[in-house]
Amino acid sequence: MTLAANPRLRILCQLITDQLAFGSVPADQWPAVTDLAVQHSVAPLLYWLLKQQPLTLPPAPMATLALAAHNSAINQAILERARQQVQSAFEQAGIPCIWLKGAVLARTIYPEMGLRPMTDIDVLVPYDQRAAALQIAQTLGYEWEEGTGDFFPEADDELHGFSASKHHYRLYSGTQSGVALEIHYRLLGADDDRLMALEDLQWFWQTRQTLTLTDGKSLDHFSTEAQLLHLCAHIVLQHAGDDLFLIRYLDLHRLITRSALDWPTVIDQAVVLGWTFPVELALRRTVEFFATPLPDHVLPALVERRPAYEDIGLFRALQGSGGRWEAWRAYLVTLPPRQRLEMMRRALFPSRDYLRERYHVKTGIMLYYPYRWLDQSRVILTAVWQRLRAR
């Protein structure tokens, strides 16, 4: 989705970055703008900004924004309590941890924590301590997801040990409703070096900084430069096939405009990591959405210093719907042969319960098997075409 294709999205982008007066938005546009704000997880911030304006919206959109802000604040409190519990347990076990994304951004670049909605808490642990961290989380009541979402109908399914992303464990609290915990031991992709070499993770650990919270407790996080690199790669490489999700780009905008970034470090490390393309692409999109001010030399430098070892073909193939197959293929090659065949079987012939959940249907389930096979074929052909074009 582009701003040219959706004028209401442009309005929303300008409102949440103080580039458009709230009073200049026609009354009949507000329902659509507020719906977009909810869809893109920026409704709490829009509501917070709106309350500072001498303006009253129609009741329906105002209620929509108020409810989103209320729910986000409650969810943040629940997630923060869970985060502190996990951190305390890791500290007692001698496992270093660095908190990622929303857990840090909500405290550092947003006026209030509840203004940055979160669906889970993300923490990075050392690669060689990942199993110990998983065991500790399980003693706290975290469990593998029970359900059909990832072809895992039972919590003790053996394939949970080969979780689909292979760079983190995704767990759900059995004691705290709605709390999801992602224990990262890599930052991206499968458990291989295609998107990021394991040795390169050491640089991120070396940037670790400590934030002292208002209650005297601490929270470790990446430096601002490392956060920016991670956010860019997360958008372009980890969620390459996803639809536009505005909050991710707003995080970048606010990080850039509210921090004293060392841009030479950002550029140098993007070159080392082989990430000049994803960083350039994420920054260009951020500028498109929010007119984010960047130093003039940044984007040209990312192009001019692009190293020969950077896999542009892979990065381009990950964009669009073909990215689903690229990610799936990368995952499959990390599995042992027997588990690989089992996952392929589940992908082709998932359970009827999975189809009901995946396609939101109750009847005519059998018709969704050929629909699924056609859709999978389309995705694979798209990926092949994108690969050919990238050569």
Salt bridges, closest charged atoms under 4 A:
GLU80 OE1 - ARG83 NE 2.97
GLU80 OE1 - ARG107 NH2 1.95
ASP120 OD2 - ARG170 NH1 2.75
ASP122 OD2 - LYS101 NZ 3.42
ASP122 OD2 - HIS184 NE2 2.92
ASP157 OD2 - ARG346 NH1 2.83
GLU158 OE2 - ARG338 NH1 3.08
GLU182 OE2 - HIS168 NE2 3.64
GLU182 OE2 - ARG170 NH1 2.54
GLU182 OE1 - HIS184 NE2 3.25
ASP191 OD1 - ARG186 NE 2.68
ASP193 OD1 - ARG186 NH2 3.23
ASP220 OD2 - ARG208 NH1 3.80
ASP242 OD2 - HIS239 ND1 2.66
ASP251 OD2 - ARG116 NH2 2.44
ASP268 OD1 - ARG305 NH1 2.65
GLU280 OE2 - ARG284 NE 2.70
GLU280 OE1 - ARG306 NH2 2.49
GLU310 OE2 - ARG306 NE 3.99
GLU326 OE1 - ARG329 NH2 3.15
GLU326 OE2 - ARG387 NE 3.36
GLU342 OE2 - ARG345 NH2 2.80
GLU342 OE2 - ARG346 NE 2.77
ASP353 OD1 - ARG356 NH1 3.05
ASP375 OD2 - ARG324 NH2 3.04
ASP375 OD1 - ARG378 NH2 2.72
